[in-house]
Amino acid sequence: MSESEFKNSEKYNLELVEETSQHAVYRRVAAADPQMKPLSYHYYYFNNGTLVRTELVETPKPDVVVLSK
């Protein structure tokens, strides 16, 4: 898939996160909680306008801190 075809198909849920003259990385929300906080993202990697890799990344969960009195 070309980069332009990809951008046209995903234009409402897509963010460009890195771009050089030969390389581009896009991110879209893959899953969100009821408050619309992202739980995971799909990353799409393009080299010279061609999709070369995709990756699903879970967002880090905050550590639970238990305070005792």
N, C-alpha and C positions, 0 to 999 in steps of 0.2 A: 504494500500500500504506500502510495506517495504521501508526503507531508501535507500537501494541499488537500488531497482527498480526506485525510484524517481530520484536518482542522475543520473542514466543512461538515463532517459527520458528527463531530463532538463539540461544536462551537458554544454550547450553553453551559457546559460543565468542564471547562478546560482552562488551565493556567500554564503559561510558558514560564518555566523556572530557570532555564539556562539556555543561552544561545551564543554560538560563535559562527564564524563564516562557514564551517563545514558540519557543525554538530548542533542539535537542538534536543531539549528534554522538556516534555510536557507532563503535567500532572492533572488527574481528575479524581474527585471523591468517589470511592468505590462503595463505601457504606458509612452511614451516619446514625447516631443515636436519636431518640425522640426529640431532643433539643437541637438537632441539626449539627451537633459537634461531630466532626469526621472521626470515624473509627479505623478506616483504612483508605489507602490511596493506590491508584494504578499509575505507574510511571511508564512513559513511552519514549524511547530513545531513537533518534533519527541521525543518520550519517549521510551527508550529501543528499538530503531530501528523501531518503528511503528508510522505512521502519526497520530497525535491526534488532530491537529487543524490547520486551515489556516486563514489568515487575510489579507484583502486588506487595505492598508494604503496610503492615499493621502500625497504627500510631502507638507510641509508648503510653502505657497506663501509668498514672501517677502512683507513687508509693503510698501505701497506707501507713499512717503514723498513729500509733496508739499512745495516748498520754494517760498515765496513771497518777492518781493523787495520793 
